[in-house]
């Protein structure tokens, strides 16, 4: 797209290996990473068509919000939602858990995972309590005990064994009460 004259706006995290890799394929002066609204607001604009993409683990809400601002500001804008399906599905699951009455959500994954942290941020933005945990031995008993209705989800790269172990542990806590 940059070779075809498009200016590319990549919505994602500055310096993340994925955004660095994507940027390496575009002409340096034809791509910009937007990590927050301020990045976009400081941008001076460009001539010609604009392509809007997302880091695969980007928050869908944030992507759509920035894409709409770009479309409202410029006339020739092409938007491709490149957020991975697993990431979108997990973000939708969080919305479902909160609408179902969860006041706290446990997100399984690494503290260093962009995807896991995006999920946790969605929970915070919806006014619920959240904890990120790497597995059973890292669970915070106070967090679990202080939850009226606890939801469970995981980052896209969290293995099924960890999810199963935590689910079984939480089920045993319920049975023993």
Secondary structure, 3 states (H helix, E strand, C coil): CHHHCCEEEEECCCCCHHHHHHHCCCCHHHEEEECCHHHHHHCCCCCCCEEEEECCCCCHHHHHHHHHHHHHHCCCEEECCCCCHHHHHHHHHHHHHHHCCCCEEEEECCCCCHHHHHHHHHHHHCCCEEEEECCHHHCCHHHHHCCCCEEEEECCCCCHHHHHHHHHHHHHHHHHC
